Amino acid sequence: MAPRLTARFWVDAYLARLRLSDIPAFVTAHGDDTGGAVLVKLNTLDGKAEAFTRSFDLATGDRVWATLVSGDEAEVDDSIRKQRQFDPDLWVIEVEDRAGRHLLEAEGLE
């Protein structure tokens, strides 16, 4: 079993990868450095957004990024707010890209 990365390490690596692709991203909620879960909000700057969270694929046992919620940005923000109330250790990263790029499927980030 591979060692698990800390949340902070993964977030820092993700932000660096986004910067290299000229995709703006910001930490909007700083969770627990060691074990906090990470939620990624993709803002396409047209009033729409999508939030992704890590989950397990029950068929393969792999960790995958799954859509938590998508739609109007205000609705996505409300859902994220509710998640933060439930889990104060949650990291939230907002990615802003009109083309909808988030790189979560990239090798090393999946």
N, C-alpha and C positions, 0 to 999 in steps of 0.2 A: 504494500500500500504506500503510495507516494505521500510525503509529508504535506500537510496542509499549510498554505500560505496565510499569513495574517491578513486581516481585512485591509489594514493600512498599506501593506506592501502591494496588494493587488490594486487598490485604488491608485496609488502612485504610479504603478506600471501602466495602468489603463489610461490615466491622464497623459502620461508621456507618449503613449502610442497615438492618442488622439491628436496631440500637438504636432507630432511628426506628419500627420495627414492633414494638417491645417483645419482641424475640426474643433471649434470652441467648446469647452466643457468646464463646468464649475461644480465644486462641492457645495451643495445647498444645505446639507445636514451632515454633520460629522458624527459618525457612530463610534462604537467601541473599536479601538485600534486593533485589538487582538481577535475578537470573535464576532464582531458585528456583521450582520447580513448587509448586502449591497443591493440597492435598487437603482436602476438607471432610467431616467426620464429622457426620452427623445422628443425635443421640441422642433417641429419643422417650420416654425415661424410663420405659420399661416392660420393660427388659431387652433391647430390640431396638435395632439401629443400622444405618446405611447409610453407606458411604463413597463419595464422588464424586471423580472426577478429570477433568481436561481431556483431551480427545482430539480428533482430526480426523475429521470425517465425510468418508469417502473419496468419496462421491457428489457432495458439494457443495464440499468444501474448507473448510467452516466449522469453527471450533472449537466443540465442544459439551461439555457436562457429561455424563459417563457414569458409571453405577454400577460401582465397582470391586469392592465386596463388600457383601453385606447379610445380616442374620441376627442371631444372638445377639450382644450387645454384646462379650462376651469374644472371640468369633471375629473380629469386626471389628477390635477393638483389636490382636489378634495379627497380623492382616494388615497393619495400619498400622505396627506395630513392624517387621515384615519390610521394608516399603517404606522406612522410615527407615534401616534398616541398609544397604539398597541405594543410597539417595539421601540423604546427610546434609544436602543443601541444601533438602530438602523442608519446606514449611510445612504444618502441620496445624492446622486450625481446627475446634473442636467447637461445634456448634450444638445447643442444647437446646430442643426444642419438642414437646410432647405431640401437637399437631395435625400434625406432620410438615412444618412450613414451613421452608424453607431459602433461598428467594428466588433461587436460582441461575438460574431461568428468567426473572427480571425483566430489563427493558430495561437495558442497560448492564452487566449482570453475566454475560450468557450467553456 
